[in-house]
Amino acid sequence: MSRFWNAIAARRARRGRALEADLWPDTATFEMRRFRAGDSWGAVLLVTGYPATLPWGWADQLTVPGSRVSLALHLDGLPAQVAAMQLQRRRTRLESQRRYESARGHLEDPAVEAAAADAADLAAQVARGHAQLHRQAVYLTVHAEAPAELDLVCARVRSRAAATMIDVRPATARQLPGAISVAPYGVDPTGAHRTVDTATAAAAFPFASPDLPDPTPATGVLYGLNMYSGAPVLWDRWASMDNHNSVLIARSGAGKSYFTKTSILRELYQGVRVVVVDPESEYRALAAHVGGTVHRPGSAGARLRPLTMPDAGAAGEDEFARRRLFVGTVVETLLGERLSGSEAAVLQRAAAACYEAAGISDDPGTWGRRAPSMADVADALTADPAGVDLAARLAPWVGPGTVFDTGTADAGPQTPGSPLEVWDLASVAPELASVVTLLVLDQIWRRLRPGGPRTLVVVDEAWLMLRTGQGAAWLSRLAKSARKRNTGLAVVTQDAEDVTGSELGRTVIHNSATQILMRQAAQAIDSIAAAFKLTAAETALIGSARLGEGLLLGGGNHVAFRAIASPEEHQLALTGLSAGSRS
């Protein structure tokens, strides 16, 4: 032992960094599972096993508050060829063990099955160059003044490690090499290393954090608290992002409406104008609290006019031609089927005739005149022999008492008003939900303009739109073009298949820089994990998340959070029959 210390001292002296004599213990006695250095006692422990997933900063779990524990981590990179050979040998051993047990009729060992699956997955990543392997050894030296205290602290260390499924054991008969491995000499005579990937090694460092990277945005809104560190999760959808859109997917009862309402309130605090498409009449109390406006298409005195022209200042090129084409989109959504070429042509002739009769042309100066209604279009179709059949199919939807009735006022204003505008669609018949949602989005879109106020458009229960071809196409277009008008689109839905199972739904995902996943149904987890490229730990999290818990994906960051609200926000955000429910 003295020869080792003297060799270390001589080497440091040659480098001009001699150690003071009083740093050395007078005596050092090593036993099987502990040692005595001077007047104090110590024990070396080593990490021998890891769980399938590890949290950030997991090495902190190996220390005990109020006790002195030294930790050393030795890390050496493995060349890809060596790593591949080691993994191949490990897979061979595991497969031999599985076949040996199977040949004798024994039950499969879950630990062996899990290890074999992990080894196969890691080998595939190494072969593709997606991962690099390292030799990692973790040692701890526990210090105490007496043997009884030492045993107690060691038991606490092992108990804390076991809580995270990390296996820590005494370095039996290896206390001297273990003490050298923990000392800051950069040598590891113990050699109790395990092969790990880069992510596992990086997560051990105490300065690794599950929080969002700094700087914290000054204009960010509070989403909740980090589930691992407890730090606030602040997110600004408007700052340095490819777009301002978001998509939130969660099963019913997971807390998506609660989270959406608190997020809306906090966006309003930042001066953002918010427009909500509300199919379930959940946002009326919120609008009343902040002095917002509620429109109710389908109720008395509120009707929709698809042929209304936008303000001249908000119009794009060829707006008059696009408005006539939009009539075809409305009719296809209303009937739930594609129009044939001849039907589309006769519909365009009817729309043009109605505009001409109303005195509206491609001159923006005429756009302020009262626009024709869908009933006028149906009458024009009836007057055309080629459009009689189409007019008959439209008749039940455009007559008196429908949302397209001509005898009452428009469902909403043509100019932006209050900071929060809610389109309450609860009074709309289910058969008309898709087309009315489409018309509401169109009316919202026509009031947006480049350089206008920052606006967030929230589409709740978006599955109603995504299940119709024209509705999904319109939502996809909105997602692609919203940024140009200083607008963000927030899609909220409980049906994951409608988003991940169609090309238009995936377009909405790909054009949403902010993605939030809360608890998912078991049947949808695999498709969600594939669509959002989640890790196994993240997949498990969204499959077992509690009320209000979710995963934020954005800007390359993945953060697990728990939604929180002040007492006032909590009362406004509640939904459902129970006072404590979130949906």
N, C-alpha and C positions, 0 to 999 in steps of 0.2 A: 504494500500500500504506500509506504513512504517513498519507494522508488518512483511510483506513478506521480505523486505530488511533486517530487523533486524534478522530474522530467518536465512537467508542466511549467514549473517555476523557471527552470533554465530556458525553456523555449520562449517564454514571455520576456525574460531578461534580455535575450538576444535581440528581441524586437523593440527593446527600449520601454517595455511596459511591465516592470517588475511589480510583484505584489508585496504588500506589507506583511510582515511576519505574523502580526496579530490576527490576520484573516484566517490563518490555518488553525484547525482544532488540534489540541494537544494530543488527543488519542481518538482513534476510531475503531469501534468493534462491530463486526458484522455477524448477524445471526441468520437463521433461515428466512425469517419474514420481517425483520426489522434490524436497525443498526443504531449504535450510540456514537455520537460525535461530540466530544467534549462533555458538557453537562446536559445536552438535550438529546431527544430521541427522534428517530425518523423511520419511515417505512416507504418502500418504493412499490407503487402499483403500476400496472400496465393495462392498456386497453386491448382486449382480445377479440371483441366482436361488435358489430354495428347492426342497427336495424335497416330495413329496406330504404327508408327515407330519413333524412336528418334535417333539423331546423338550422337556420342561420345562427352562427355563434354557439354551436352546440358544445364547444369546449368549455364555455362558462358553466355548464351544468356539472362539470367535474370538480368544481371548487365548492367550498363550504364557507358561507359568510361568518366572519369572526374567527376563522382558523387560518393557519399559514399552510398553504398548499402551493408547491412549485410545479409547473407543468412545462414539459418540453415536447416539441413536435419536430420530428425528423422527416424530411421530405426529399426524395430523389426521383427524378424523372426516369421513365423506362422507355427505351427505344421501341418503336412500333413493332419491329420483328420479335423482340424479346417478349413484349406484351402479348402478342398473338400466340407465341409458343406457350407461355404460361397459361393463358386462357384455354388453349386447346388441351393442355394436360389436366387442368382443373375440370373441364367438361368431361374428359375421358374418365377421370376418377368418379365423378358424380354419376355418370351413366353406368359405370360398372357397379356402383353401389346400388343403384335403382334396379338393375337386372338381377343382382344377387338376391335382393330382398324379394323381388317378384318371383324368381325361380323357386323360392322356398315358401311361397304362398303368404308372405307377410304383407301387412298393410303398407301403403305408401307413407313414407315419412314426409310430412308437410315441409319441414325445414330443408330437406334435400331437394324436394320439388321446387321450392322457392329459390334455392341457391342455383339450381340448374337453369331455371328460367332467367335469372339475373345474369348468369355467366353467358348465356346465349345472346341476350340482348346487348351486353357490353361487347362481346366479340363482334357482333354485327356493326356496332358503332365504330369500333377501332378499325375494322376492315374498310369502312367508308371514309375514315378520316374525320369523323364527327366527334371523337373523344380521344383523350390521351390518358395513359395510366401512369401512376406514381407508386413508389414504395413509401408507405406512411407508417411511422411508429409514434405512438403517443405514450409518454411516461409521466407519472406524478410522484412527487416526494411529499409525504405528509409529515409535518413537524409538530412536536409536542414536548412538554416538559417532563412527562411521566409516561410509563408504559400504558397505564389504564386510560389516560387521556388520549394517547395515540390510538389505541384500539377503538375508542369511541368515535374519533374523527374519521378513521378509516372506514368504519361501518357507515357513517353518514355519507361519505364520498360514494361508496358503492351503492347505497340506497338511492341517492340522487341520480346516479348514472343509470341504475336499473329502471327508474321512472321513465327514462327516454329510450329504454331498451338497448342501452350501451353496456356491454359486458366488461367490467373492470375486475381484475384479479391481482392478488399479491405476486410479486416477482420472487417466488419461492426459490431459495438457493442461488438467487441472482441479485442480491441486494447491492453488492459492490459494483458490478457492471451497470446495474440500474441507476445507482447514484451518479456514476460517471456520465451516463446517458442524459440525466437531467441537468447536470452541471453545464454551464455555458462554454463548453469546449468544442462543440461541433462534431463530436465523435459518438458513435453508437455501438459500443461493444456488446450490448444485449441482443440486438438483431431481431426483436419481436415486432416485425413489420407486417403490414397487410397491404394488399394491392387495391388501390382505390382510383376512381376517376377524378378529373380536375374539379368538378363541382363539389364533390365531397371534401376534397382537400381545402378548397377555398372557403367552404362554409365553416371550417374549424376556427378560422382567425377571429379573434375577439372583436376586431373593428369591422367585421362583416355585418351588414345590417339589412333587415327585410324592408326598411323604409324606402320611400321615394327619394331619389337623389336630390341633393341641394342644387340650386337654391329653391327654397319654397316660394311658389308664385305669390306675389302680393295680391293678385286679383283672383286667386283660386278659391273655390268653394269647399266647405268641409263635407267630405263624404262619410267620414266616420273615424274610428280608431283602428290602428293596425292590430290585427289579431295576435301577433307575436310580440311586438315591442310595446304596444299601447300608445304609440305616438300618433298624433293627428295625421290623417290622410287628406291633404289638400290637393285639389286637382283643378286645373284651368283648361277647359276644352278650347278656349279661344287663343291660347298662346303657343306659338311655335309648333303647330300641328299641321299635318297635311290637309286636314279638313276639320270642321267643327261638329261633325256628326257623332252620334253614339247609338249603340244598340244594347238593350237590357233584356236578357232572357232569364226567366225564372218560372218555376211551376206555381200554380195557384196556392196562395197562402205562404209564400216564401218571403214576402215583404217588399215586393217590387213597387206597388203603389205607394206604400209608406215612404220608401226611399225616393221615389220620383217626386212626391210632394215636398219633402224637405229640400231636395235639390232645387226645385222650382223657386221656393222661398229664398234660398241663398243666391240664386241667379238674380232674382229681383233686387236683392240688397246691392248687387253690383251694377244696377242700372240697366240690366238686360230686359228687353221686352219679350214676354212669353205668350205663345198661343198654344192652347191645348185642344186636341180633338178627343173628346171624352164620351165614349160609348155607354158608360154605366152611370153617369150623373154623380161621379165621385168628387168632382173638383168645384162644385158650386159654393160650398162653405169656404173654401180657400179663396175663391174669387170675391166673395162678399167681405172677407176679412181684409183684403188688400185694396178694396175699391175697384175690383175688376168688372168686366162686362161678360154677361152670359147670353149666348144666342142658342135658341132651341128650334132648329129646323124640324118640321113635323108637327109642331104645336100651332095653336091658333095665332094667326098674324105673322107667321114666319115661314117664308117660302124661298125656294132657290130658283135662280134664273141662269142656266148654263150659258146662254148666249150673250150675257152682259159683257160689254167691252171694258177693259181696264182703263185706269187713268192714262192719259196720253204720256205723262212723264214716266210711268212705269212700264210702258209698252216696249217690246223689242221689235226687231225687223219682221215684216210680214205678219204682224199680229192679227190683222183682219183675216188672213188666210188660215192661220193656225186656229183661230177661234171657230171657224167653220169646220175644220177637221176635228176639233175637240168634240163637236156634236156627235160625230161617229163613235168616239171613245165612250161617251156617256151612254149612247144607245146600246152598244155592245155590252157594257157593264150592266145596264138595266135588264137586258134580255138574257144575259149569261151565255152568249154565243157569239161567234164571229159572223160578221156580215159578209155576204158574197160580194163579188165585184160590182154586180149590177145594183144590188141593194145599197152599197156605199155610194155609188154614183147618183142614184135617185135621191138619197138623203142629202148629198151635197147640193143638188139643185134646189131642194126644198129649203134648206138653210139659207142659200143665197137669195131666194125669192122672198123669204121672211125679212131678211136684212134690208132688201131693197124697198119692201113695203113700209118698213119702219123709218126709212130715210137715212139708214146707216151705210156708209161706204168705207173705203180704205182711207178716207180723209179723217184724221184724228179729231177735227172740229165737229164731226157728227156723232162721236162716240158717247156724248153725254145724253143723247136722246134715249127714251125708254126702249129697252131691248125687247125683241120678240120672246115669246115663251115657248115651251115645248109643245103646248097645245096648238100654237100657231104652226109649228113644224108639222104636227100630225095632220092639221087641216090641209097644209100644202101638199103633203104626201097623198092625201085622199083625192086631191084634185088632179094628181098625176096617175094615169092608169097603171104605170109600172110600180107605183108606191102604195097601192091600195092594201096589199097584203101586209106590208111593213107597218102601215098606219093602224091596221086592225090589231096587230100584236102590241103596239104601243098604247092603244086606247085605255086599257085598265090602269096605266101608270101616270097618265098626263091629264086626266080629266079633273073635274071639280073635286075639292077635298083632298087632293094629293099634294105632295111637297112641291109640285110644279104648277099649282093652281095660279091663275092669273089675277084673281080678285083680291089678293092681299099683298102685304109689303114684303120686301126682300128679307131673307133670314138674318142678314148682318150688314153692317155699314160698309161703304166702299173705301173709307179712309181709316188709317190706324187711329185708335183712341187710347184706351186705358193701358197700363203696363201689363196687365194680365187679361187675356181674352180667352174665354172658354166656349167651345162649341159643344153643347150638351145634346147628344144624339139618342138619349134614352127614350124619347118619344117616337123615334123612327121605327117603323115596322122592320122585323128581321129581314124580310125579303128585299128591303130597300137599303139596308145598312151599307152595303158595299158601294152602291152608286152615290149615296148621300155623303159618305166619307170622302169619296173621290171629288165630289163637287165642293165640299168644304175645303179640302186641300187646294183645289184649284183657285177658290176665292182667296184663300190665304196667300197663295203664290202670286196672284195678280197684284197684291198690295205690297209685295216686296220689290226692292229696287237696289241696284248697285249704289253704294255710298249711303244707304239708308241706315236707320238705327240698328244696332246689334239685336238680332231676334232669334229666339229659340222656339222651334215648332216641335211640340210633343205629340206623338201619335200613340195613344194608349190602346191596348188590345189590337195591335197592328195585324194580328192574324186574319182579321176580317178583310183587310186589304190584300194581304199576301196570298189568300186563297183564290183570288180572282185574277185572271190574266192581265186585264187592263189596269186593275187597281195596283197590282204588284209592279207593273211597268211604270206607272205614274210615280209610285213611291221610289222606285229605282232611279228615275230621272231626277226626282227631288234630291236624292242623296248625292248624285253626281254634280248638281248645279247649285246647291244651296250656298256654298262658300262664295261664289261670285256675287251674291247679294247680301253678304255679311250676315249669313244665317246659318244656324245649326239645326240639324234634324235629329230628334231623339225618338228612336223606335223602341217601344215597350211591348213585349209579347210573352205569352206563357207557352206557346206552341213552338218548340224548337224545330220540329220537322218542317214547318212552313218556311223557316229561315234557311236552314241548312240543306233542305231537300230539293230546292229549286234553283235554277240559274239566277233568276231575278233576286231571290232571297239572299243568295251568296254575294250578289253585287252590293246589296245593302250592307252586308258584313264587311266586305272589302273596302267600302267607302266610308267606314265608321272608324275614325282614329281612336275613339274611346269605346271600349267594350266592357260590359259588366255582366258577370254570370253569378246568379244566386242559385239557391238549391234547385236541382234538376230532378225530373222523374227518372227512375232507374232505366226505363226503356229508351230514354233520349241521351243518356250519358255518353255512350260510345260515339254517336254522331257529333255531339258537341265537342268531345275531346279531339276528334279528328279535324273538325272544321276550324277550331281555334288553336290546334297544335299544343295541347296541354300535356304537362308531365303527369306521371302516375300519381304523385302527391296532390297536384292540383285537381286531377280528376276525382280523387277520393274526397277532396275538400268540398267540391260542389255537389257531390253525391250525398254528403252527410251534414252539410251546413245547417246551422240552426237559424231560427227566425232573425232576419235582418243581416245575416252574414253573407258575404259575397267576395268575388275575385275581380279586381280591377286590372284590365289589360290595356296598356296604352303607351306609346312611345318606347317600346322595348321593355317596359316595366310590368311586372306581375306582382300585385300586392293584395293580400287577403285583408279584408277590413270588416268591421262591424258597425252598422249604421247607428248613429245616435242623434238625439234631438232634444232641444230644450222643452220644458213643460208646455209652453205655448205652441211650439211646433208640433209636439206630440199630439195635442188635442186636435189640431187642424189636419194632421196626417192620418188619423185613425180611419179605418174602413172596416166593414163587416159588422156583425151583430154584437160581438164581444167588444167591450171597451178597451181591451188590451190586444185586439187582433190587428194584424198587418196582412195585407194581401198584395 
